[in-house]
């Protein structure tokens, strides 16, 4: 799966995805540091990449309806230190096949993962 890691995540998160066989690029590497959410979302859509972010705004189904994008994973973590972010991403990757989340908005919280799927 092709992944775009948002600028608000450690660059090492991209390596977690590549270590699981995914192709991960970071917003920073693509020159999108400081870009608007709309620009980051458009870039992910154009490149057909699942967006992984800490930005809760990407979880708004009115702005990013399921099915209108390749997929969005929002990490809603109370503790955003690198150790906890890494643990949450590893746990998420252990539980889900990313291809099954195509077009979905997925909210990852400690001990809970919610998936909002496109309407049939």
mmCIF file of the C-alpha atoms, coordinates in Angstrom:
data_MODEL
# 
_entry.id   MODEL 
# 
loop_
_atom_site.group_PDB 
_atom_site.id 
_atom_site.type_symbol 
_atom_site.label_atom_id 
_atom_site.label_alt_id 
_atom_site.label_comp_id 
_atom_site.label_asym_id 
_atom_site.label_entity_id 
_atom_site.label_seq_id 
_atom_site.pdbx_PDB_ins_code 
_atom_site.Cartn_x 
_atom_site.Cartn_y 
_atom_site.Cartn_z 
_atom_site.occupancy 
_atom_site.B_iso_or_equiv 
_atom_site.pdbx_formal_charge 
_atom_site.auth_seq_id 
_atom_site.auth_comp_id 
_atom_site.auth_asym_id 
_atom_site.auth_atom_id 
_atom_site.pdbx_PDB_model_num 
ATOM 1   C CA . UNK A 1 1   ? 0.000   0.000  0.000  1.00 0.00 ? 1   UNK A CA 1 
ATOM 2   C CA . UNK A 1 2   ? 1.167   3.529  -0.693 1.00 0.00 ? 2   UNK A CA 1 
ATOM 3   C CA . UNK A 1 3   ? 1.298   5.700  2.446  1.00 0.00 ? 3   UNK A CA 1 
ATOM 4   C CA . UNK A 1 4   ? 1.760   9.414  3.101  1.00 0.00 ? 4   UNK A CA 1 
ATOM 5   C CA . UNK A 1 5   ? 2.971   10.201 6.626  1.00 0.00 ? 5   UNK A CA 1 
ATOM 6   C CA . UNK A 1 6   ? 1.904   13.686 7.717  1.00 0.00 ? 6   UNK A CA 1 
ATOM 7   C CA . UNK A 1 7   ? 4.422   16.205 8.991  1.00 0.00 ? 7   UNK A CA 1 
ATOM 8   C CA . UNK A 1 8   ? 3.151   15.964 12.577 1.00 0.00 ? 8   UNK A CA 1 
ATOM 9   C CA . UNK A 1 9   ? 4.482   12.421 12.936 1.00 0.00 ? 9   UNK A CA 1 
ATOM 10  C CA . UNK A 1 10  ? 8.092   11.401 13.521 1.00 0.00 ? 10  UNK A CA 1 
ATOM 11  C CA . UNK A 1 11  ? 9.900   10.527 10.292 1.00 0.00 ? 11  UNK A CA 1 
ATOM 12  C CA . UNK A 1 12  ? 10.613  7.113  11.795 1.00 0.00 ? 12  UNK A CA 1 
ATOM 13  C CA . UNK A 1 13  ? 6.918   6.234  11.438 1.00 0.00 ? 13  UNK A CA 1 
ATOM 14  C CA . UNK A 1 14  ? 7.474   5.925  7.685  1.00 0.00 ? 14  UNK A CA 1 
ATOM 15  C CA . UNK A 1 15  ? 10.054  3.216  8.420  1.00 0.00 ? 15  UNK A CA 1 
ATOM 16  C CA . UNK A 1 16  ? 7.464   1.228  10.402 1.00 0.00 ? 16  UNK A CA 1 
ATOM 17  C CA . UNK A 1 17  ? 5.308   1.118  7.285  1.00 0.00 ? 17  UNK A CA 1 
ATOM 18  C CA . UNK A 1 18  ? 8.159   0.303  4.897  1.00 0.00 ? 18  UNK A CA 1 
ATOM 19  C CA . UNK A 1 19  ? 9.257   -2.441 7.296  1.00 0.00 ? 19  UNK A CA 1 
ATOM 20  C CA . UNK A 1 20  ? 5.842   -4.035 6.753  1.00 0.00 ? 20  UNK A CA 1 
ATOM 21  C CA . UNK A 1 21  ? 6.191   -3.902 2.967  1.00 0.00 ? 21  UNK A CA 1 
ATOM 22  C CA . UNK A 1 22  ? 4.377   -0.638 2.290  1.00 0.00 ? 22  UNK A CA 1 
ATOM 23  C CA . UNK A 1 23  ? 5.713   2.288  0.267  1.00 0.00 ? 23  UNK A CA 1 
ATOM 24  C CA . UNK A 1 24  ? 5.783   5.247  2.655  1.00 0.00 ? 24  UNK A CA 1 
ATOM 25  C CA . UNK A 1 25  ? 6.646   8.855  1.857  1.00 0.00 ? 25  UNK A CA 1 
ATOM 26  C CA . UNK A 1 26  ? 6.570   11.750 4.282  1.00 0.00 ? 26  UNK A CA 1 
ATOM 27  C CA . UNK A 1 27  ? 4.944   15.128 3.763  1.00 0.00 ? 27  UNK A CA 1 
ATOM 28  C CA . UNK A 1 28  ? 8.267   16.703 4.785  1.00 0.00 ? 28  UNK A CA 1 
ATOM 29  C CA . UNK A 1 29  ? 10.219  14.768 2.123  1.00 0.00 ? 29  UNK A CA 1 
ATOM 30  C CA . UNK A 1 30  ? 7.702   15.950 -0.463 1.00 0.00 ? 30  UNK A CA 1 
ATOM 31  C CA . UNK A 1 31  ? 8.048   19.623 0.489  1.00 0.00 ? 31  UNK A CA 1 
ATOM 32  C CA . UNK A 1 32  ? 4.637   19.808 2.188  1.00 0.00 ? 32  UNK A CA 1 
ATOM 33  C CA . UNK A 1 33  ? 5.894   21.010 5.561  1.00 0.00 ? 33  UNK A CA 1 
ATOM 34  C CA . UNK A 1 34  ? 3.537   23.772 6.695  1.00 0.00 ? 34  UNK A CA 1 
ATOM 35  C CA . UNK A 1 35  ? 1.083   23.074 3.865  1.00 0.00 ? 35  UNK A CA 1 
ATOM 36  C CA . UNK A 1 36  ? -2.650  23.350 4.513  1.00 0.00 ? 36  UNK A CA 1 
ATOM 37  C CA . UNK A 1 37  ? -4.676  20.249 5.321  1.00 0.00 ? 37  UNK A CA 1 
ATOM 38  C CA . UNK A 1 38  ? -6.441  20.624 1.983  1.00 0.00 ? 38  UNK A CA 1 
ATOM 39  C CA . UNK A 1 39  ? -3.126  20.601 0.117  1.00 0.00 ? 39  UNK A CA 1 
ATOM 40  C CA . UNK A 1 40  ? -1.870  17.545 2.013  1.00 0.00 ? 40  UNK A CA 1 
ATOM 41  C CA . UNK A 1 41  ? -5.169  15.738 1.378  1.00 0.00 ? 41  UNK A CA 1 
ATOM 42  C CA . UNK A 1 42  ? -5.071  16.643 -2.322 1.00 0.00 ? 42  UNK A CA 1 
ATOM 43  C CA . UNK A 1 43  ? -1.501  15.381 -2.579 1.00 0.00 ? 43  UNK A CA 1 
ATOM 44  C CA . UNK A 1 44  ? -2.438  12.070 -0.918 1.00 0.00 ? 44  UNK A CA 1 
ATOM 45  C CA . UNK A 1 45  ? -5.441  11.725 -3.238 1.00 0.00 ? 45  UNK A CA 1 
ATOM 46  C CA . UNK A 1 46  ? -3.438  12.562 -6.371 1.00 0.00 ? 46  UNK A CA 1 
ATOM 47  C CA . UNK A 1 47  ? -0.689  10.099 -5.414 1.00 0.00 ? 47  UNK A CA 1 
ATOM 48  C CA . UNK A 1 48  ? -3.245  7.465  -4.320 1.00 0.00 ? 48  UNK A CA 1 
ATOM 49  C CA . UNK A 1 49  ? -1.737  7.284  -0.823 1.00 0.00 ? 49  UNK A CA 1 
ATOM 50  C CA . UNK A 1 50  ? -3.373  6.459  2.499  1.00 0.00 ? 50  UNK A CA 1 
ATOM 51  C CA . UNK A 1 51  ? -2.745  9.441  4.784  1.00 0.00 ? 51  UNK A CA 1 
ATOM 52  C CA . UNK A 1 52  ? -1.537  8.784  8.343  1.00 0.00 ? 52  UNK A CA 1 
ATOM 53  C CA . UNK A 1 53  ? -1.721  11.777 10.691 1.00 0.00 ? 53  UNK A CA 1 
ATOM 54  C CA . UNK A 1 54  ? -2.139  13.083 14.219 1.00 0.00 ? 54  UNK A CA 1 
ATOM 55  C CA . UNK A 1 55  ? -4.335  15.909 12.885 1.00 0.00 ? 55  UNK A CA 1 
ATOM 56  C CA . UNK A 1 56  ? -7.852  15.284 14.206 1.00 0.00 ? 56  UNK A CA 1 
ATOM 57  C CA . UNK A 1 57  ? -9.328  17.522 11.516 1.00 0.00 ? 57  UNK A CA 1 
ATOM 58  C CA . UNK A 1 58  ? -8.791  14.741 8.977  1.00 0.00 ? 58  UNK A CA 1 
ATOM 59  C CA . UNK A 1 59  ? -11.311 12.660 10.923 1.00 0.00 ? 59  UNK A CA 1 
ATOM 60  C CA . UNK A 1 60  ? -14.144 15.036 9.941  1.00 0.00 ? 60  UNK A CA 1 
ATOM 61  C CA . UNK A 1 61  ? -16.393 12.994 7.649  1.00 0.00 ? 61  UNK A CA 1 
ATOM 62  C CA . UNK A 1 62  ? -18.033 16.184 6.358  1.00 0.00 ? 62  UNK A CA 1 
ATOM 63  C CA . UNK A 1 63  ? -14.726 17.499 5.043  1.00 0.00 ? 63  UNK A CA 1 
ATOM 64  C CA . UNK A 1 64  ? -13.287 14.086 4.047  1.00 0.00 ? 64  UNK A CA 1 
ATOM 65  C CA . UNK A 1 65  ? -16.224 11.751 3.358  1.00 0.00 ? 65  UNK A CA 1 
ATOM 66  C CA . UNK A 1 66  ? -15.277 8.065  3.259  1.00 0.00 ? 66  UNK A CA 1 
ATOM 67  C CA . UNK A 1 67  ? -14.814 7.012  -0.349 1.00 0.00 ? 67  UNK A CA 1 
ATOM 68  C CA . UNK A 1 68  ? -13.622 10.446 -1.506 1.00 0.00 ? 68  UNK A CA 1 
ATOM 69  C CA . UNK A 1 69  ? -9.953  9.646  -0.770 1.00 0.00 ? 69  UNK A CA 1 
ATOM 70  C CA . UNK A 1 70  ? -7.616  6.619  -0.692 1.00 0.00 ? 70  UNK A CA 1 
ATOM 71  C CA . UNK A 1 71  ? -8.003  6.406  3.088  1.00 0.00 ? 71  UNK A CA 1 
ATOM 72  C CA . UNK A 1 72  ? -7.116  8.375  6.202  1.00 0.00 ? 72  UNK A CA 1 
ATOM 73  C CA . UNK A 1 73  ? -5.763  7.061  9.501  1.00 0.00 ? 73  UNK A CA 1 
ATOM 74  C CA . UNK A 1 74  ? -6.012  9.538  12.377 1.00 0.00 ? 74  UNK A CA 1 
ATOM 75  C CA . UNK A 1 75  ? -3.987  8.725  15.471 1.00 0.00 ? 75  UNK A CA 1 
ATOM 76  C CA . UNK A 1 76  ? -5.940  10.220 18.403 1.00 0.00 ? 76  UNK A CA 1 
ATOM 77  C CA . UNK A 1 77  ? -3.479  9.548  21.176 1.00 0.00 ? 77  UNK A CA 1 
ATOM 78  C CA . UNK A 1 78  ? -3.519  11.232 24.571 1.00 0.00 ? 78  UNK A CA 1 
ATOM 79  C CA . UNK A 1 79  ? 0.234   10.709 24.816 1.00 0.00 ? 79  UNK A CA 1 
ATOM 80  C CA . UNK A 1 80  ? 1.982   11.687 21.575 1.00 0.00 ? 80  UNK A CA 1 
ATOM 81  C CA . UNK A 1 81  ? 5.522   10.947 22.621 1.00 0.00 ? 81  UNK A CA 1 
ATOM 82  C CA . UNK A 1 82  ? 7.386   8.968  19.986 1.00 0.00 ? 82  UNK A CA 1 
ATOM 83  C CA . UNK A 1 83  ? 7.417   5.737  22.012 1.00 0.00 ? 83  UNK A CA 1 
ATOM 84  C CA . UNK A 1 84  ? 3.619   5.742  22.330 1.00 0.00 ? 84  UNK A CA 1 
ATOM 85  C CA . UNK A 1 85  ? 3.036   6.731  18.712 1.00 0.00 ? 85  UNK A CA 1 
ATOM 86  C CA . UNK A 1 86  ? 5.293   3.888  17.553 1.00 0.00 ? 86  UNK A CA 1 
ATOM 87  C CA . UNK A 1 87  ? 3.478   1.411  19.821 1.00 0.00 ? 87  UNK A CA 1 
ATOM 88  C CA . UNK A 1 88  ? 0.071   2.540  18.523 1.00 0.00 ? 88  UNK A CA 1 
ATOM 89  C CA . UNK A 1 89  ? 1.143   2.238  14.876 1.00 0.00 ? 89  UNK A CA 1 
ATOM 90  C CA . UNK A 1 90  ? 2.699   -1.206 15.434 1.00 0.00 ? 90  UNK A CA 1 
ATOM 91  C CA . UNK A 1 91  ? -0.456  -2.427 17.179 1.00 0.00 ? 91  UNK A CA 1 
ATOM 92  C CA . UNK A 1 92  ? -2.626  -0.993 14.403 1.00 0.00 ? 92  UNK A CA 1 
ATOM 93  C CA . UNK A 1 93  ? -0.515  -2.688 11.717 1.00 0.00 ? 93  UNK A CA 1 
ATOM 94  C CA . UNK A 1 94  ? -0.737  -6.002 13.600 1.00 0.00 ? 94  UNK A CA 1 
ATOM 95  C CA . UNK A 1 95  ? -4.546  -5.806 13.609 1.00 0.00 ? 95  UNK A CA 1 
ATOM 96  C CA . UNK A 1 96  ? -5.425  -4.474 10.157 1.00 0.00 ? 96  UNK A CA 1 
ATOM 97  C CA . UNK A 1 97  ? -4.652  -5.140 6.523  1.00 0.00 ? 97  UNK A CA 1 
ATOM 98  C CA . UNK A 1 98  ? -4.319  -1.620 5.139  1.00 0.00 ? 98  UNK A CA 1 
ATOM 99  C CA . UNK A 1 99  ? -5.840  -2.653 1.812  1.00 0.00 ? 99  UNK A CA 1 
ATOM 100 C CA . UNK A 1 100 ? -9.102  -3.313 3.695  1.00 0.00 ? 100 UNK A CA 1 
ATOM 101 C CA . UNK A 1 101 ? -9.129  0.323  4.822  1.00 0.00 ? 101 UNK A CA 1 
ATOM 102 C CA . UNK A 1 102 ? -9.114  1.803  1.326  1.00 0.00 ? 102 UNK A CA 1 
ATOM 103 C CA . UNK A 1 103 ? -11.398 4.836  1.232  1.00 0.00 ? 103 UNK A CA 1 
ATOM 104 C CA . UNK A 1 104 ? -12.096 4.645  4.974  1.00 0.00 ? 104 UNK A CA 1 
ATOM 105 C CA . UNK A 1 105 ? -11.478 7.051  7.815  1.00 0.00 ? 105 UNK A CA 1 
ATOM 106 C CA . UNK A 1 106 ? -9.843  5.092  10.605 1.00 0.00 ? 106 UNK A CA 1 
ATOM 107 C CA . UNK A 1 107 ? -9.506  6.543  14.086 1.00 0.00 ? 107 UNK A CA 1 
ATOM 108 C CA . UNK A 1 108 ? -6.823  4.884  16.224 1.00 0.00 ? 108 UNK A CA 1 
ATOM 109 C CA . UNK A 1 109 ? -7.046  5.462  19.972 1.00 0.00 ? 109 UNK A CA 1 
ATOM 110 C CA . UNK A 1 110 ? -5.440  3.620  22.862 1.00 0.00 ? 110 UNK A CA 1 
ATOM 111 C CA . UNK A 1 111 ? -7.299  0.310  23.027 1.00 0.00 ? 111 UNK A CA 1 
ATOM 112 C CA . UNK A 1 112 ? -9.842  1.244  20.348 1.00 0.00 ? 112 UNK A CA 1 
ATOM 113 C CA . UNK A 1 113 ? -9.895  1.467  16.561 1.00 0.00 ? 113 UNK A CA 1 
ATOM 114 C CA . UNK A 1 114 ? -12.966 2.786  14.709 1.00 0.00 ? 114 UNK A CA 1 
ATOM 115 C CA . UNK A 1 115 ? -13.392 2.460  10.975 1.00 0.00 ? 115 UNK A CA 1 
ATOM 116 C CA . UNK A 1 116 ? -15.818 4.620  9.009  1.00 0.00 ? 116 UNK A CA 1 
ATOM 117 C CA . UNK A 1 117 ? -16.355 2.932  5.678  1.00 0.00 ? 117 UNK A CA 1 
ATOM 118 C CA . UNK A 1 118 ? -17.739 4.405  2.452  1.00 0.00 ? 118 UNK A CA 1 
ATOM 119 C CA . UNK A 1 119 ? -21.454 3.945  1.923  1.00 0.00 ? 119 UNK A CA 1 
ATOM 120 C CA . UNK A 1 120 ? -22.281 1.074  -0.454 1.00 0.00 ? 120 UNK A CA 1 
# 
